[in-house]
Amino acid sequence: MVVARPAEVQLIRAQARRIALAAQGFADPAHRARNAGAGLQRRITLGHLGRVLDRIGLLQIDSVNVLTRAHRLPLFSRVGPYDDDLLTRATARRPRRLVEYWAHEASFVPPAIHRLLRWRMQRVHEEGWGMIRRAAENRAMLDAVRAEVDAHGPLTAVELERRLAEDGFTGERQGNGYAWNWSDAKRALEYLFFVGEVTSAGRTAQFERRYDLTARVLPPAVADAPDPTPEEAFRGLVAIAARAHGVATEQCLRDYFRLSPAQARPAIAELVAAGELLPARIAGWSRPAYLHRDARRPRRVDARALLVPFDPLVFERTRTEALFGFRYRIEIYVPREKRVHGYYVLPFLLGERLVARVDLKADRAAGVLRVPGAFGEREQDGWDEERVAAALAAELRLMAGWLGLEGVAVGDRGDLVPPLRRALDAPAPAVATR
């Protein structure tokens, strides 16, 4: 019997954009409450964090701290100012709600997703990079590192190296003297991290991993669970990516957990056959898309948030441009004189559109949130300079308060600077309480 292919769902780009925003939590009551007034005073709990993670599936980690660590901002963007102790409890205390692994890139993921990545751990010689793979050749160092972590973990790499040196394991460093200048012990640690024998039991104040045996970090039910087959894992990861996107192309679904076409395509086909994914066509998109069957289709989204460059809403740049008409390139590695918008530039989401981009820096010594540049996306339909500036001023005040900074200082680069200064000079709206 021939099974009929489901009819394609027809969407215009505005519908796809709203579906994507809702899937990422920007149409939730928690986000609306966040933006009610200049600073609604309410307690953010682990429940809020859990609901965000149920939606987005991961928090990408990045070492740049010019504003704040990248993994902290997606939660702030969706639910507002929260106590950093929530992430400490989630990542460093039992039962852990988040653990580290290579997901999109280095990421915090719920333990159940860590289990779905065991196939990657078993493919270190295909998935790992050269420095990691070569660590497997030094069996003596691997054995020594295992033994030290087993006996004394959690340990930072520096603490481990000190202990090994006392036992006569000195090793060598490989790198260029600036980045990836790893010792043999550090490379062994990273190899064991990749293959899943050790993981992070939390981070120090300097954001160093504290390595421990994975079996001691994961909740027992996850640590002891049998490995899914690779096919089961691919299907599970694509399903998570599909829920997080709402509507997505194959490229979007693959990119979320860095799957190959050969890994993702059979999983997508199975999810379509099961009715979990619905074939879709988005007007103006050349590639076919897939709509998750449970995706919300709001008629309007009234969002407001600054988005870290590594936010799941925008980290796949092709998708960002297709959905929002917003071409986004991070310029951290671009020479200063060649940068167009700045070093650490965040898109500004207002309503259903990305209406500006803002270069930001937390000047902790001076106690201010610095805005070296602010640039309007004036070609967006309905763009209103004063409305954008007023909303951005409110968002910057909210962020400054959350970061423990006393004010906002605006520089002189960008067409949005004059109206933003006027908006910041105006009295802030009264703070709502409940």
Residue pairs with C-beta under 8 A, 6 or more apart in sequence:
3 273
5 279
6 272
6 275
6 278
6 279
7 279
8 279
8 280
8 281
8 288
9 278
9 279
9 280
9 281
9 291
10 280
10 281
10 283
11 19
11 247
11 280
11 281
11 282
11 283
11 289
11 291
12 282
12 283
13 282
13 283
13 284
13 285
13 322
13 323
14 352
15 297
16 247
16 282
16 289
16 323
17 323
17 324
17 352
17 353
18 27
18 297
18 298
18 299
18 300
18 301
18 352
19 246
19 247
19 291
19 295
19 296
19 297
19 298
20 245
20 246
20 247
20 313
20 323
21 27
21 298
21 301
21 303
21 313
21 349
21 352
22 28
22 246
22 295
22 296
22 297
22 298
22 301
23 55
23 243
23 244
23 245
23 246
23 247
23 292
23 295
23 296
24 55
24 56
24 78
24 244
24 246
24 312
24 313
25 31
25 51
25 52
25 55
25 56
25 78
26 78
26 301
26 303
26 305
26 313
26 349
27 296
27 298
27 301
27 303
28 51
28 78
30 48
30 51
30 78
30 79
30 80
31 78
31 79
31 303
31 305
32 302
33 40
33 42
33 80
34 40
34 78
34 79
34 80
35 80
35 302
35 303
35 304
36 432
37 429
37 430
37 431
37 432
38 394
38 397
38 398
38 428
38 429
38 430
38 431
38 432
39 81
39 397
39 398
39 401
39 431
39 432
40 80
40 431
40 432
40 433
40 434
41 431
41 432
41 433
41 434
42 80
42 434
44 79
44 80
44 81
44 82
44 83
44 86
45 86
46 86
46 89
46 90
46 97
48 75
48 79
48 82
49 75
49 79
49 82
49 86
49 87
49 90
49 97
50 97
52 74
52 75
52 78
52 79
53 59
53 97
53 98
53 110
55 243
55 244
56 74
56 244
56 312
57 103
57 109
57 110
57 113
57 240
57 241
57 243
57 244
57 256
57 312
58 103
58 104
58 107
58 108
58 109
58 113
58 256
58 312
59 70
59 71
59 74
59 75
59 98
59 107
59 108
59 109
60 70
60 71
60 103
60 104
60 105
60 106
60 107
60 310
60 312
60 315
61 69
61 70
61 71
61 100
61 105
61 106
61 107
61 108
62 69
62 70
62 71
62 105
62 106
62 310
63 207
64 70
64 332
64 344
65 207
66 343
66 344
66 360
66 361
66 362
67 73
67 308
67 344
67 346
67 360
67 361
67 362
67 403
68 362
68 403
69 207
70 308
70 309
70 310
71 87
71 107
71 108
71 310
72 84
72 87
73 306
73 307
73 308
73 311
74 308
74 311
74 312
75 82
75 87
76 82
76 399
76 402
77 305
77 306
77 307
77 308
77 311
77 349
78 305
80 398
80 402
81 398
81 401
81 402
82 402
87 98
88 202
89 97
90 96
90 97
90 98
90 108
91 97
91 98
91 99
91 100
91 108
91 200
91 202
91 203
92 201
92 202
92 203
92 210
93 202
94 219
95 219
96 111
96 217
96 218
96 219
97 110
97 111
98 108
98 109
98 110
98 111
99 108
99 109
99 110
99 111
99 114
99 199
99 200
99 217
99 218
100 106
100 107
100 108
100 109
100 193
100 199
100 200
100 209
101 107
101 109
101 114
101 117
101 120
101 193
101 196
101 199
102 117
102 120
102 127
102 194
102 258
103 109
103 113
103 117
103 257
103 258
104 255
104 256
104 257
104 258
104 312
104 315
105 258
105 310
109 117
111 218
111 219
111 222
112 222
113 237
113 240
114 199
114 218
114 222
115 222
115 225
115 227
115 228
116 228
116 233
116 236
116 237
116 240
117 233
117 237
117 257
118 196
118 227
118 228
118 233
119 227
119 228
119 230
119 233
119 234
120 127
121 194
121 195
121 196
122 195
124 132
124 133
124 136
124 191
124 194
124 195
125 133
125 136
127 194
128 191
128 194
131 174
131 180
131 182
131 187
131 190
132 187
132 190
132 191
132 194
133 191
134 187
135 141
135 142
135 184
135 187
135 188
135 190
135 191
136 142
136 191
138 171
138 184
138 187
138 188
140 169
141 169
141 171
141 184
141 185
141 188
142 188
142 191
142 192
144 164
144 167
144 169
144 185
144 188
145 160
145 164
145 185
145 188
145 189
145 192
146 192
146 197
148 155
148 160
148 163
148 164
149 155
149 160
149 189
149 192
149 198
149 211
149 212
149 213
150 213
152 163
153 198
153 201
153 210
153 211
153 212
153 213
153 216
154 201
154 202
154 210
154 211
154 212
155 163
155 210
155 211
155 212
156 204
156 208
156 209
156 210
156 211
157 183
157 185
157 186
157 189
157 208
157 209
157 211
158 208
160 185
160 189
160 211
161 183
161 185
161 186
164 170
164 171
164 185
169 184
169 185
171 183
171 184
171 185
172 183
172 184
173 181
173 182
173 183
173 184
174 180
174 181
174 182
174 187
175 181
175 182
182 190
189 198
189 211
192 198
192 211
193 199
193 200
193 211
196 214
197 213
197 214
198 211
198 212
198 213
198 214
199 211
199 212
199 214
199 217
199 218
200 209
200 210
200 211
200 212
200 217
201 210
201 211
201 212
201 216
201 217
202 210
203 209
203 210
204 210
214 223
215 223
228 236
230 263
231 266
231 267
234 259
234 263
234 264
234 266
234 267
235 267
235 270
235 271
237 256
237 257
237 259
237 267
238 253
238 259
238 264
238 267
238 268
238 271
239 267
239 271
239 276
240 256
240 257
241 248
241 252
241 253
241 256
241 257
242 248
242 253
242 271
242 276
242 277
242 290
242 292
243 292
243 294
243 295
244 256
244 312
245 252
245 253
245 256
245 292
246 291
246 292
246 295
246 296
247 280
247 282
247 289
247 290
247 291
247 292
247 295
248 289
248 290
248 319
249 285
249 287
249 288
249 289
249 290
249 319
250 261
250 264
250 265
250 268
250 287
250 288
250 290
251 287
251 316
251 318
251 319
252 316
252 319
253 259
253 264
253 268
253 290
254 260
254 261
254 263
254 264
255 316
255 319
256 312
256 316
259 267
268 277
268 290
271 277
271 290
272 278
272 279
272 290
275 293
276 292
276 293
277 290
277 291
277 292
277 293
278 290
278 291
278 292
278 293
279 288
279 289
279 290
279 291
280 288
280 289
280 290
280 291
281 288
281 289
282 289
285 322
300 352
301 351
301 352
302 351
303 349
303 350
303 351
303 352
304 349
304 350
304 351
304 391
304 394
304 395
305 348
305 349
305 395
306 346
306 347
306 348
306 349
306 358
306 360
306 395
306 396
306 399
307 313
307 314
307 346
307 347
307 348
307 349
307 354
308 346
309 315
309 328
309 330
309 344
309 345
309 346
313 320
313 349
314 320
314 326
314 328
314 347
314 354
317 327
317 328
317 329
320 326
320 328
320 347
320 354
321 327
321 328
324 353
324 354
325 379
325 380
326 347
326 354
326 377
328 347
328 357
330 345
331 339
331 340
331 341
331 342
331 343
331 345
332 343
332 344
336 343
341 357
341 359
341 373
341 375
341 414
342 359
342 372
342 373
342 413
343 359
343 361
343 372
344 359
344 360
344 361
345 357
345 358
345 359
345 360
345 373
346 357
346 358
346 360
347 354
347 356
347 357
348 354
348 355
348 356
348 357
348 358
348 388
348 391
348 392
348 395
349 355
350 356
350 387
350 388
350 391
350 392
353 377
353 380
353 381
354 377
354 380
355 376
355 377
355 380
355 383
355 388
356 374
356 375
356 376
356 377
356 388
356 392
356 416
357 374
357 375
357 377
358 371
358 373
358 374
358 375
358 392
358 396
358 416
359 371
359 372
359 373
359 374
359 411
359 413
359 414
360 369
360 370
360 371
360 372
361 369
361 370
361 372
362 369
362 370
362 403
362 405
363 369
363 370
363 405
363 409
364 405
366 409
367 405
367 406
367 407
368 400
368 405
368 406
368 407
368 408
368 409
369 396
369 399
369 400
369 403
369 405
369 407
369 408
369 409
370 408
370 409
370 411
371 396
371 408
371 409
371 410
371 411
371 417
371 420
372 411
372 413
373 411
373 413
373 414
373 417
374 392
374 410
374 413
374 414
374 416
374 417
374 420
375 413
375 414
375 415
375 416
376 383
376 385
376 388
376 414
376 415
376 416
377 383
378 385
378 415
385 416
385 419
386 419
386 423
388 416
388 419
389 416
389 419
389 420
389 422
389 423
390 423
390 426
392 416
392 420
392 423
393 408
393 420
393 423
393 424
393 426
394 428
394 429
396 408
396 424
397 408
397 424
397 428
400 406
400 407
400 408
408 424
410 417
410 420
410 421
410 424
411 417
